[in-house]
């Protein structure tokens, strides 16, 4: 049965072009279009699509507000279109918090210049997120942190470093939020070990998943952390700034030569690769065009295995594909520990499934339990 899609955009050209691209795929059916957020809600309720593509800036009601209403009234996987700017990144992250599953850059030049590549990417995204766990998409911030409110001013993200309030004081680990209960066999609580590094890799659904994990860590978390999230270059700085404001630990976009230290999480910059050297520093390298992912979880995990042997705790969260599996294999061979997110709490059970099927997982945990178990394992 074809995947039913509702296309929402105030640009007539973009609506038609997206509809044409999707309709050319025999596995996809465009069942309707909408020109603003209010129409999107009405059409979602009437047509019950499997996936909605959503623009952000529209008259009458913007895309983020529409996503929030849709998730409350008829939860549906939403693919956001975003501009490749710092402000576009901030807005996209707000949309993911509101419940959107994934995003694609809204680039008219690419549509004109590389129509086949755009068609393939868009259709693959639609088909993949149609199978997503829509109940795992939204994020409820723990009581001790405040989720940034949407704002039209770009400065709301770029000013984090100079005007944020003091970092919240340590608080008890928050209770489970509204993610669905795990139906996977629950692994026992981890044993404590003197890990020299925690390495986390993720893709689709990762921005929300990382928020849910990292906001559970106390400021005195004793292990350095590296984060690899599949994300464009224009987005990772804004995402790191957002995490830094939400978390008690410090978070920053990694720069070449940054030193790993306890209580600091370094996020791999989009479009590049992040490796760890023997001095306990990160090396940022240009993205290799031969690699599908920039940044790539396998690259970072592999370098961690070479540097730290059995002293790494690697965690693979929600995401499409199998990035991280081969890096996890190297870590496992060196004696390090591998955790995977369980299927029930994943938006897309791809990357964790690859770990489990390869029999590399030492433990499988629900998303809401991973932060708590990291504390138990490292403190």
C-alpha positions as CSV (number, residue, x, y, z in Angstrom):
1,X,0.0,0.0,0.0
2,X,1.3,3.4,-1.0
3,X,2.4,5.9,1.7
4,X,-0.1,8.7,1.9
5,X,1.5,12.2,2.1
6,X,0.2,15.7,2.9
7,X,2.3,18.5,1.5
8,X,2.2,21.8,3.4
9,X,3.9,24.9,2.1
10,X,2.8,28.5,1.3
11,X,4.9,28.5,-1.9
12,X,2.8,27.2,-4.8
13,X,6.0,26.4,-6.7
14,X,7.4,24.3,-3.9
15,X,4.1,22.5,-3.2
16,X,3.8,21.5,-6.9
17,X,7.5,20.5,-7.2
18,X,7.4,18.3,-4.0
19,X,4.1,16.8,-5.1
20,X,5.5,16.0,-8.5
21,X,8.6,14.4,-7.1
22,X,6.7,12.3,-4.6
23,X,3.9,11.3,-7.0
24,X,6.6,9.9,-9.4
25,X,7.3,7.2,-6.8
26,X,4.9,4.3,-7.1
27,X,5.2,3.7,-3.3
28,X,4.0,7.2,-2.4
29,X,0.6,8.9,-2.9
30,X,0.1,12.7,-2.4
31,X,-3.4,12.8,-0.9
32,X,-3.6,16.6,-0.4
33,X,-1.8,19.9,0.0
34,X,-2.2,22.9,2.4
35,X,-0.9,26.5,2.3
36,X,-0.7,27.2,6.0
37,X,-0.6,25.6,9.4
38,X,-4.3,25.9,10.1
39,X,-5.1,24.2,6.8
40,X,-2.5,21.5,7.6
41,X,-4.3,20.6,10.9
42,X,-7.7,20.4,9.1
43,X,-6.3,18.3,6.3
44,X,-4.4,16.0,8.7
45,X,-7.6,15.3,10.6
46,X,-9.6,14.8,7.4
47,X,-7.2,12.9,5.2
48,X,-5.2,10.9,7.9
49,X,-1.9,10.9,5.9
50,X,0.9,8.6,6.8
51,X,3.5,11.5,6.5
52,X,3.3,15.3,6.4
53,X,5.9,17.5,4.8
54,X,5.9,20.9,6.6
55,X,7.3,24.3,5.9
56,X,8.0,26.6,8.8
57,X,7.3,30.1,7.7
58,X,3.6,30.4,6.6
59,X,0.7,32.8,7.0
60,X,-2.0,32.3,9.6
61,X,-0.1,29.6,11.5
62,X,3.5,28.7,11.3
63,X,4.8,25.1,10.9
64,X,6.0,24.6,14.5
65,X,2.6,25.6,16.0
66,X,0.9,23.3,13.4
67,X,3.2,20.4,14.4
68,X,2.3,20.8,18.1
69,X,-1.4,20.7,17.3
70,X,-1.1,17.7,15.0
71,X,0.9,15.8,17.6
72,X,-1.9,16.4,20.1
73,X,-4.8,15.7,17.9
74,X,-3.6,13.1,15.3
75,X,0.1,12.2,15.8
76,X,1.6,11.8,12.4
77,X,5.3,11.7,11.3
78,X,6.3,15.1,10.0
79,X,9.3,16.0,7.8
80,X,10.3,19.6,8.1
81,X,11.8,21.7,5.3
82,X,14.5,24.0,6.7
83,X,16.8,26.8,5.4
84,X,20.6,26.1,5.9
85,X,21.1,29.1,8.2
86,X,21.7,29.4,11.9
87,X,18.2,30.7,12.4
88,X,16.9,27.9,10.2
89,X,18.7,25.4,12.4
90,X,17.2,27.0,15.6
91,X,13.7,26.8,14.0
92,X,14.2,23.2,12.9
93,X,15.4,22.1,16.4
94,X,12.2,23.7,17.8
95,X,10.2,21.7,15.3
96,X,11.9,18.5,16.3
97,X,11.1,19.3,20.0
98,X,7.5,19.9,18.9
99,X,7.3,16.3,17.4
100,X,8.7,16.5,13.9
101,X,10.6,13.3,13.0
102,X,13.3,14.6,10.6
103,X,14.2,17.5,8.3
104,X,15.6,18.3,4.9
105,X,17.2,21.5,3.6
106,X,14.8,23.6,1.5
107,X,17.1,24.4,-1.3
108,X,15.6,25.5,-4.6
109,X,18.9,25.4,-6.4
110,X,19.4,21.7,-5.6
111,X,15.9,20.9,-6.9
112,X,16.8,22.6,-10.2
113,X,20.4,21.3,-10.4
114,X,20.2,17.8,-9.1
115,X,16.5,16.7,-9.5
116,X,17.3,13.0,-9.4
117,X,19.4,13.2,-6.3
118,X,16.7,15.4,-4.6
119,X,14.0,12.9,-5.7
120,X,15.9,9.9,-4.3
121,X,16.7,11.6,-1.0
122,X,13.2,13.0,-0.4
123,X,11.4,9.7,-1.3
124,X,13.8,7.7,0.9
125,X,13.1,10.0,3.8
126,X,9.3,9.8,3.3
127,X,9.3,6.0,3.1
128,X,11.6,5.7,6.2
129,X,9.8,8.1,8.5
130,X,6.4,6.5,7.5
131,X,7.6,3.6,9.6
132,X,8.8,5.7,12.5
133,X,7.5,5.4,16.1
134,X,5.5,8.6,16.2
135,X,4.9,8.3,20.0
136,X,8.7,8.5,20.6
137,X,9.0,11.8,18.7
138,X,8.3,14.5,21.3
139,X,10.4,15.7,24.2
140,X,9.2,16.7,27.6
141,X,12.0,18.6,29.3
142,X,12.8,17.6,32.9
143,X,11.4,20.0,35.5
144,X,14.8,21.5,36.3
145,X,15.4,22.9,32.8
146,X,13.5,25.3,30.6
147,X,13.0,24.4,26.9
148,X,13.9,27.4,24.8
149,X,10.7,29.1,23.5
150,X,10.3,29.8,19.8
151,X,11.4,33.3,18.9
152,X,11.7,35.2,15.6
153,X,15.0,36.7,16.6
154,X,18.2,34.8,15.5
155,X,20.0,36.1,18.5
156,X,18.0,33.7,20.7
157,X,20.5,31.0,19.8
158,X,23.7,32.9,19.0
159,X,23.6,34.8,22.4
160,X,23.6,31.6,24.6
161,X,27.2,32.1,25.5
162,X,26.8,35.6,26.8
163,X,23.4,35.9,28.3
164,X,22.2,32.5,29.6
165,X,21.3,32.2,33.3
166,X,23.5,30.2,35.6
167,X,23.6,26.5,34.8
168,X,20.9,24.7,36.8
169,X,22.0,23.1,40.1
170,X,22.2,19.3,40.1
171,X,18.8,17.7,40.6
172,X,17.5,14.2,41.0
173,X,17.3,12.1,37.9
174,X,13.9,12.9,36.4
175,X,11.2,10.2,36.2
176,X,10.2,8.7,32.8
177,X,8.5,11.1,30.5
178,X,5.7,10.0,28.1
179,X,7.7,7.8,25.8
180,X,6.1,4.4,25.4
181,X,7.2,1.7,27.7
182,X,9.8,-0.7,26.3
183,X,8.6,-4.1,25.1
184,X,12.2,-5.3,24.7
185,X,13.8,-7.5,27.3
186,X,15.3,-5.1,29.9
187,X,19.0,-5.4,30.5
188,X,20.2,-5.4,34.1
189,X,21.6,-2.2,35.6
190,X,25.2,-1.6,34.6
191,X,28.2,-2.2,36.8
192,X,30.5,0.8,37.6
193,X,33.7,1.1,35.7
194,X,36.4,3.7,35.3
195,X,35.5,4.7,31.8
196,X,37.8,7.2,30.1
197,X,35.2,8.2,27.4
198,X,31.5,8.0,26.7
199,X,30.8,8.0,23.0
200,X,27.3,8.5,21.7
201,X,26.2,8.1,18.0
202,X,22.8,8.8,16.6
203,X,20.8,10.0,13.5
204,X,17.1,10.4,12.9
205,X,15.4,11.2,16.1
206,X,18.8,12.0,17.7
207,X,18.4,15.7,18.6
208,X,15.5,14.9,20.9
209,X,17.0,11.7,22.1
210,X,20.3,13.4,23.0
211,X,18.4,16.0,25.0
212,X,16.6,13.3,27.0
213,X,19.9,11.5,27.8
214,X,22.2,14.5,28.5
215,X,19.8,16.5,30.6
216,X,19.9,13.6,33.1
217,X,23.6,13.9,33.7
218,X,24.9,15.9,36.7
219,X,27.5,18.7,36.3
220,X,30.1,16.5,38.0
221,X,29.7,13.7,35.5
222,X,33.2,12.2,35.6
223,X,33.8,11.0,32.0
224,X,34.4,13.1,28.9
225,X,31.7,12.7,26.2
226,X,31.8,12.8,22.4
227,X,28.6,13.1,20.4
228,X,28.1,12.2,16.7
229,X,24.8,13.3,15.3
230,X,24.1,13.1,11.5
231,X,23.4,16.8,10.8
232,X,24.4,19.5,8.3
233,X,27.3,21.8,8.9
234,X,25.0,24.8,9.5
235,X,23.1,23.0,12.3
236,X,25.6,21.5,14.7
237,X,26.8,24.8,16.3
238,X,23.2,25.8,17.0
239,X,22.4,22.3,18.3
240,X,25.5,22.3,20.6
241,X,24.5,25.8,22.0
242,X,21.0,24.5,22.6
243,X,22.2,21.4,24.5
244,X,24.6,23.6,26.5
245,X,21.7,25.7,27.7
246,X,19.5,22.7,28.6
247,X,22.2,20.6,30.3
248,X,24.1,20.7,33.6
249,X,27.2,19.4,31.8
250,X,28.9,21.7,29.2
251,X,28.3,21.0,25.5
252,X,30.1,22.6,22.6
253,X,30.7,22.0,18.9
254,X,34.1,20.3,18.7
255,X,37.0,22.2,17.3
256,X,40.3,20.7,16.2
257,X,42.6,20.3,19.3
258,X,39.8,20.5,21.9
259,X,40.8,18.5,25.0
260,X,38.5,15.9,26.4
261,X,37.6,16.5,30.0
262,X,35.0,15.4,32.5
263,X,31.7,17.2,32.4
264,X,32.2,18.3,28.8
265,X,30.4,16.9,25.7
266,X,32.0,17.6,22.3
267,X,29.6,17.5,19.3
268,X,31.1,16.5,16.0
269,X,30.7,19.4,13.5
270,X,28.5,18.7,10.5
271,X,30.2,18.0,7.2
272,X,33.4,16.9,8.9
273,X,34.9,13.9,10.8
274,X,35.9,13.8,14.4
275,X,38.6,11.5,15.7
276,X,40.3,11.1,19.1
277,X,44.1,11.1,19.4
278,X,46.4,9.6,22.0
279,X,46.8,13.0,23.8
280,X,43.1,13.0,24.8
281,X,42.2,15.6,22.2
282,X,39.9,15.6,19.2
283,X,41.0,15.9,15.6
284,X,38.6,17.5,13.2
285,X,39.2,16.4,9.6
286,X,37.5,17.4,6.3
287,X,34.5,15.2,5.4
288,X,35.5,12.4,2.9
289,X,33.2,12.4,-0.1
290,X,33.5,8.6,-0.2
291,X,31.7,8.4,3.1
292,X,27.9,8.6,3.3
293,X,27.9,10.3,6.7
294,X,29.7,13.4,7.6
295,X,30.1,13.1,10.6
296,X,30.4,9.3,10.7
297,X,29.9,7.4,14.0
298,X,32.1,4.5,12.7
299,X,35.0,6.9,12.3
300,X,34.8,8.4,15.8
301,X,34.1,5.0,17.5
302,X,37.0,3.4,15.6
303,X,39.5,6.1,16.7
304,X,38.2,5.8,20.3
305,X,38.9,2.0,20.2
306,X,42.4,2.7,19.1
307,X,43.1,5.3,21.7
308,X,41.3,4.0,24.8
309,X,41.1,0.2,24.4
310,X,38.6,-1.2,26.9
311,X,37.9,2.1,28.7
312,X,35.1,3.3,26.3
313,X,31.3,3.2,26.9
314,X,29.6,3.6,23.5
315,X,25.9,4.2,23.1
316,X,24.0,3.9,19.8
317,X,20.7,5.8,19.7
318,X,17.8,6.0,17.3
319,X,18.7,6.5,13.6
320,X,18.4,5.1,10.0
321,X,21.0,2.8,8.6
322,X,23.8,1.0,10.4
323,X,26.4,3.7,11.0
324,X,28.2,2.8,14.2
325,X,28.1,-1.0,13.8
326,X,31.7,-1.4,12.5
327,X,33.1,1.1,15.0
328,X,31.3,-0.7,17.8
329,X,32.8,-3.9,16.5
330,X,36.3,-2.5,17.0
331,X,35.4,-1.2,20.4
332,X,34.0,-4.6,21.4
333,X,37.2,-6.3,20.2
334,X,39.1,-4.0,22.5
335,X,37.0,-4.9,25.5
336,X,34.9,-1.7,25.6
337,X,31.1,-1.7,26.4
338,X,28.3,-1.1,23.9
339,X,24.8,-0.1,24.7
340,X,21.9,0.2,22.3
341,X,18.6,2.0,22.6
342,X,15.6,-0.3,22.6
343,X,13.1,-0.6,19.7
344,X,10.1,0.7,21.6
345,X,11.7,4.1,22.4
346,X,13.4,4.7,19.0
347,X,12.0,7.0,16.4
348,X,13.8,4.8,13.8
349,X,15.1,1.5,14.9
350,X,17.9,1.2,12.4
351,X,21.3,2.0,14.0
352,X,20.5,0.3,17.3
353,X,19.0,-2.7,15.5
354,X,22.3,-3.1,13.6
355,X,24.2,-3.3,16.9
356,X,21.8,-5.8,18.4
357,X,21.7,-8.0,15.3
358,X,25.5,-8.1,15.1
359,X,25.4,-9.3,18.7
360,X,27.6,-6.3,19.8
361,X,25.2,-4.9,22.5
362,X,26.2,-5.5,26.1
363,X,22.9,-3.9,27.2
364,X,19.7,-2.6,25.6
365,X,17.9,0.2,27.4
366,X,14.9,2.4,26.9
367,X,15.8,6.0,26.1
368,X,14.5,7.3,29.4
369,X,16.8,4.9,31.3
370,X,20.0,5.5,29.4
371,X,21.0,8.8,31.2
372,X,20.3,7.2,34.6
373,X,22.4,4.2,33.7
374,X,25.2,6.3,32.5
375,X,25.3,7.9,35.9
376,X,25.3,4.5,37.6
377,X,28.0,3.2,35.3
378,X,30.4,6.2,35.6
379,X,29.9,7.7,39.1
